[in-house]
Amino acid sequence: MAELLGDDPEPADRRPAGPLFVPVRLGPWGDAVRVFRTPLGSRTAVGFTSVRRLTATLGGEQAWIRLAEPALRSLVAPLGVTRVTVDPQLSAPAPAPVVPVTPAPMTAALRVG
């Protein structure tokens, strides 16, 4: 039983993460916080502790703003988002653009008849 009393990997006393670099997108009225999905499909707000971590995960073109964790939670709460993920390490790559396939012209050698 004594070995179970060691360091808790997820302490019950959760402290705010502090100022975060939060990914945003341009909305009709200015910047809007991007909401992501966890691997299990839950919606989550995302914040990074450094610009380097943000760009390593989402790319250098990703726009961002600085927000404290409580402010980020307040912004996404009306959307029903209750989870904030700090420094996510796994992300799916952006989908590749779909290139339309043009059919090859039919040649005399391929004609049947």
KAJONOR-V381861 format. One line per field, one symbol per residue. ss: DSSP state (~ for helix, > for strand, _ for the rest). psi: psi as a letter, one per 40 degrees, with the letter a starting at -180 (. if undefined). A space follows every 50 residues. Layout:
ss = ???
psi = ???
//
This chain:
ss = _~~~~_____________>>>>>>>>>__>>>>_>>>_____>>>>>>__ ~~~~~~~~_____>>>>>~~~~~~~~~_____>>>>______________ _______~~~___
psi = ddeeeahhdgidghiieahihhhiihidfaihhhhiiideeiiiihiiei dddddddeieehiiihiidddddddedeeehehhhhfidhiiiiiiihhi hhiiihiddehh.
//
